[in-house]
Amino acid sequence: MITSWRSRAFGLLTASLLGIGILVSAPASAAPGRFEARPTWSGSTPRVPGASITSLAAVTCWSTSDCWAVGDRFKASSSNSGPALIEHYTSGHWVSVAAAPAQARTLDELFGVSCLSATDCWAVGMRSSAHPGNLLEHYAGGVGWRAVNTPAPQGELAAISCEPSVGQCWAVGSSNNFGAATTFHLAADAWHYVRPASVSASFVQVNGVSCMAADDCLLVGFTTSKHGAGAALAERWNGHFWLRLAVVGELAGGGSLAGVDCGPESSPPACWVVGQTVGKGSGLIPIHPLVARWNGLSFSIVPSPSGGRGNYPELKAVACSGQGACQAVGSRGAGEDDAMVLTEGWNAITWSDESSPSPLYGFRTLSGVACPSARDCWAVGEGLVRSGEGTRMIIEHF
């Protein structure tokens, strides 16, 4: 059975950041929030002709009527070649559009998408099988999606963030042996490799990137040391180089950082990061969602609904339409074979659970979210089909 391994990746993260970024518990300031007291999501599980197995990893919206979602598609569980999956929301409907053709005996998967304009979008991911390495696809209006080569090093691109106001994009990921982070910068219509901060770890996974300004970006993920201990990965771009934000582990089990969203429209500018923490214990170790806020100088933990026995929440993505309206999504359940989708909303005062459907069967998760307005959000992910022959994409909306 093929499912997107990234949606099940389980990292190790600490509960505090030291040095330049200090992670501490702190109350959040109040500001105008949503009009809805408790938004309700609706869900669908579209089929793709010719692809019995589908999964969506990320979504972005240029407007309330123009969104893109990306992921992977397979004809069967034994597939080892084929193009990526791209869905476009326009005229009130989601429709499948052609991704760039895959090379012979090569399987393409997309994990991130972002746009500089309605006719200028980028998607990132990885190629596997015969031609492994970075996958970068570009949408140029009527030309459609086409593959674009990236500079070395090759590996996997996990996320992308484009800033229309300055005409730049950052694509981030991990090297082919997951021994280091990789970052690529789009400026003046050309992609350039930029050396990330040095990381001493046996395993490095980058999960997200977002910018408050052209010279102020945040990269997140997690690392594992040679001795198996996990730690958060947080790096900041200061306009000249990436700077590692040092971390230490306060929770014995660690945790992971999965998503980040920075809001240039907020005052002062700030970023939200989400993931999970893992507490001490034997047997079924308790897992709790992690939500933190970055103000450019330090991190502050912001309380969010915690899990309990049989309900182990994991947040994978976050998106904000303003300072008082954010969404975080992920999964919750007893384990990776039995989970339901998780949605949480921020109203400028508190994070709270929301009502969201969990269609399909067994393991269901949301891995991407985009909010073009406070009253309009899309979330995407995957769930198992009851026949046990793989996954099908989930699209949810409120």
N, C-alpha and C positions, 0 to 999 in steps of 0.2 A: 504494500500500500504506500502511495506517495502522498505526503503532506509537506507543506512548507516547514522546514526545520526551524526557520527563524521564528515562527509563531510559537514554537515550543521551547525555544532556547531559554535556558534557566541559568542566570548568571549569579555572580557573587559580588555583593556591594556592601559598603560600610554605612553606618548611620551618621557619621560625622566627617566633615571636611575641615582640614586645618590649613594654616599658612595664609595664603591670600584669601581663600574662601573658607569661612568657618560656618559649619552647619550646626545651628542651635534651634531649640524650640522657641517660637515667637508667635504672638497673635498677629493676624493680618488686619490691615486697615480697611475700613468700610468705604464703599463707593457705590454709585448707582448700579443695580444689578439687573437681573432678568425681570421680565414682566410675568413669566410663568412661575407659579409657586412650585410645581413639580412637573417638568416636561415629560411627556410620554413619547416613546420612540415607536415607530412602526418598522417592520422588517420584511425583506424579500430574499429569495434565493434563486436568482435568474440562472437559467441554463444557457450554455454556449454550444451551438451546433458544432459537432465534430470534436468536442472536448468533454469527456465524461468526468474529468477531474479538474476543478478550478479553485483558485484561491486568490484573494485580494489582500495586498499588504499595506497600501497607502492610498490616500486620496488628497486632492487639492482642489480648491474652487477659486476661479477668477471672479465670479459673481454668483448670485443666487441661481442663475440660469445656465451656468457654464462651469462644469466640474470634470476632473479626470481622476480615474482610479486605475491602479496598475497591480499586477501580480503575476501568476503563472498558470499554465494550462497544459493538460496532458490528454492524449487520446486514450491512454490506458495506464495502469500502474507500472507497466514495464517500459514505458516510453523513455527514450534517452536522447530525443531530439525534437526541436520544434520552436516556434516563436513564443514570445511572452504574451501575457494577457493584458489588454488595454480596454477600458470601458470609458465612454464619454457620456456625460449628462448634458443634454441639450433639447430644447423644445419640450421640456417636461418629461423626458424619458431617458433611461440608460440604454445605450446601444454599444455593441462590441465593434471596435475599429481595428484595422490591421496594424500590428506592430511591425517593426523592421524584420525582414526575413532572417531566419536563423541560418548560420553556416551549416554545411553538411555535417551530420552526426553531432550536432551541438544543441544543447538545451538552454534556452534563455529564460531567466527569471528576473522580474523587476521588483524592487523593494521601496523605491521612493520616487516622488514626482513633485515638480514645482514649476511655476510659470513666471516669465518676465512680462508677458502680455497675453492677450487672448489668442494670439497667433504665434507665440514663441514660448514653448514649454520644453522641459527636459525631464527625462526619467532615467533612473540608475538601477543597476542590479549586478547580475553575474552571469557569465557563460560557464557551462560545465560540459562534461563528456569530452569530445575530441578537441575542442578549442577553449579551454578554461581561461578565465580572466575577467577583467572589468567589462561591464555592459553599460553603455551610455547611448541613449536614444534621444533624438531631437525632433520636435514637431514644429513645422514651419507652415502654418496655415494650410492652403490647398495642396501643398506638397506631401502632406502626411508625415508619418514617423519614419525616420531613417537612423541607422547606426552611425555613430561617430567614434573614431578612435581616441583613446586617452593616452597620455604619456605613461611611461613606466613609473612606479612598479605596478604589476598586475595583481589582481586579487579579487575582492568582492566590494562593490559599492553599496552601502546600506541606506544612505539618506542623502537628500539634496535640499538646499534652501536657496531660493532666488530672491533678490531684492530689486524690484522694478525701479525704485527711485534712483538707484545708482548703477543699474544695468550690470549687476554682478551675480554670480552664483557660487556656492560652495558645494562640492560633492565629496562625501567622506565615506570611509569604509575601513577594511582591514586587509593586510597583505595576504598573499596566497597561502602562507603557513600560519596565519593568525598570530604572528610574532610581533606585529607592529601595526599602528594606525596608519592610514593613508589619507591625505587631503589634497584635493584638486580645486583650483580657483579659475573661474571663467571671468575674464576681463578683456575688453577690446576684441570680443568675438573669438578668443582663443583660450584653450584650457592649458593650465600650467600646474605642474606638481609643486606643492609647497610642503616642506619638511615639517611634520608634526613635532610636538614636544617629545623628548626621549622618555620611553617607558620601559622599565625593567620588569618583565613578566614573561611567563611561558605561554600565555594566551591573552590576546587583546581583541575585544570585539567592540566596534564602534556602532552605535545604534541611532544617533540623531545629531542634528546640527541646526542652529537657528541664529539669526543676527538681530541685534538691537540697532546697529548702524554699520556703515561700511567698514569701520575699524573696530568693531566690538561684536564678536561672535562667540558662541558657546557650543562646544562639542561634548557629547556624553556617551557613555558606554560602561563597560566593566572589564576588569583584568583578573587573571588568576596567576598566582605566583607558583614557583616550582614546587612549593610545599602544599599547594592546594588551597591556600587562603585566598578569598576574593576581596576585591576593593572596587569602589566606584572609580570610573574614569571621567574626569572633567578637565577640559582644556579650554583656554580662552585665547581668542585672536585679538591682538591689540593694534592691528594695522601694519605690523612689521613681522611678527612671529607668533607661533602658538606657544602658550605658557601653561605648563602643567599645574593644576591645582592639587596640592598634596592631600592624601587621604590616609586615615588610619581606621582600623576596625574596632568598633565598640560592641557590635553584636557578633557572637561567636559564629553564627551561621552565615553572616554576610548578607548579600542582596544584590540588586542590579539596578542600573539606570537605563531606561528604555526609550524615553521620549523627551523632547524639549521644544518649547515654543516661546519666542521672544516677541514682545509687543512694542514696536516703535511708537504706537499710538498712545501707550499708557504714559502717565506722568507721575513720578519719574519712570523712565524706561525700566522694564523688568522682564525676567524670564521665568517660566514655570518648568520644572523638571519632574518627571514621574517615573516610577518603577516599583520595586518591592524590597522589603526587608525580611530577613529570615531570623527568627529568634532561637534561643537555646531550647533544647529539649531532646528527647529520645522518641523513636517511633515516628509518628507523623509530626514533623516540625512545623510550628505555626508560621504562616506567611501573612504579611500585612502589606497593604499598599503604602508606597512612599510618595509623598508630595512635598516639594520644596520650592522656594521662591528665591531667585537670584536678583539682587538689586544693583549688580555691577561691582560690588565690593565683597559681599558675603552671601551665604545661603542661610535661609531660615526654614526649618521644618514647619509645615502648616498641617494641623490635624485634619485627618480624613477618616471616613468610616473604616473600621478595622475588621478583620476576619475573626473566625472562631473555628471550633472543631467542625470539620466537614465543609468549611467555607474558607478557602485560601485564595484571597484576591491577588491579582497581579495587574498593574496598570502598564500599558504598552505605548500609549500615545496621548498627547494633549494638544488642544488648539483653543485659541482665544479670539473672540471678535472684539474685545475691548477689555478694559481693566476690570469690569464687573461681570463678565460673562465668559466662562471657560468650560470646556468639556474634557474629561479624561475617559479613556476606554481601555478595556482589557478583557480579563476572564476571571471567573470565580467558581470554585468547586472543590471536590475532594481530591482531585488529582488530574494528571494530564489526559486520562482516558474518560473522565467524567467532569465536564466543566460547562458553565453557561456564560453568556456574554455579561460584561460588567460595564455600566456607564455611571459616571459621577459628574455632578455639575457644581460650578463655583458661582455664587451670587454676590461676590465682593465681601461676604462675611464668613460663609462656611462652605465646605465641600459636603455634599450629601448624595446618597444613592438615588438613582432614578429608575423608573419602570421601563424596562426594555425587553423585547421578546428574545427568546433563544430558540430559533428554528433549527431544523435538522436534528442531529442525534449525537450522543456521546460528547466528544470534545468540541466545544464551540468557543470562538474567541473573536474579539475585534482588535485589530492591530493598527488601524489608521483612522484619523478623524480630521475633519475640516469644517470650519464655521464661517461662512461668508457674512453672517449677521447673528445677532444675539438670539433670534428666533428661528434660525435656519442652520442646522448642522447635518452633516453626513458622516457615517462611520462605516468602515468596511472590514471584512475579515473572512472567516471560513468556519465550516462545521462538517462533521462526518455525515455521509449519507447512510441511511439505515442498512443498506445492503452490505456495508463494510468494504466497499470497493474504492474508497478514497474520500476526497472532500469536495464540497461545492462552495462557491463564494456566497458570502452574506453581505447585503447592503441594507443599512438602517438609516432612518431619517426622522428628524422631528422639526 
